[in-house]
Amino acid sequence: MHTFKTIQQLPISIEQAWEFFSTPSSLQTITPAYMGFVITGGYNTGEKMRKGMRISYKVKPMLSIPLTWVTLISDVEQPHFFADEQLKGPYAYWRHEHRFKEIEGGVEMEDIVTYQVPLGPIGKIANSLFVKRQLKSIFDYRYKVLENLFGAMNLSA
């Protein structure tokens, strides 16, 4: 198993963070275009994350080959936490925890991804060569998009 973590602080309320991140269509906004991310089922416009929700997507994680990814929203504690787990997709295991906590002047968001690449030793090599870097690239992109949408925290205050 591998773990990938990121933390970002934004000058918005926890309620605003929850409103944005608990709306599945927001994921398309913060995913790089090259991933070809499209929601294909399990979600109606305006609907919020709820425990037991299953959402299917098309993504192109490698070589522009489209794959079906199905996630289950396995845990929800509004407005502080939700987790999605892959039911079908490119990973042998995937759990993404989204944590939100109020801080002075905004909200701190923590993403914790626990994952396993398939194919045993070949998967370990793939993780070292490109999977880990691709995850970092995707979350770096999200970081920039979120700062553009909501602004950056003023750390000099």
C-alpha angles and dihedrals in degrees: 000000000000129000127208120187134185133176126198131175120209130185094239134099122264087247091056090047091050092047091054101039097041090058106087094209089063088072090070090056093056099040120092113254093236088068090068089218115187129162107231104177152344096060134086121203111270094016118134129221113276133176110271095024113142117203126186125204141176114229135172104211096160135028091345090285109150116232132183114239120189120188133188120213094226102175135023128179105168123245098002110049149008133168133203125200128197114245094174129008148085098312130077085220133004131174121167118191118197112199126185128188132174116246132174107292096006148338134311115217122198124191118196116185119187112188146159124206115222126240099059112237092010089054091051090054091046090051091052094045102044121335095076091045092048091052090050090049092051093050092044087055091049091050092056094044092050092050089050091050100042107015132246126285114257099236095179094067 
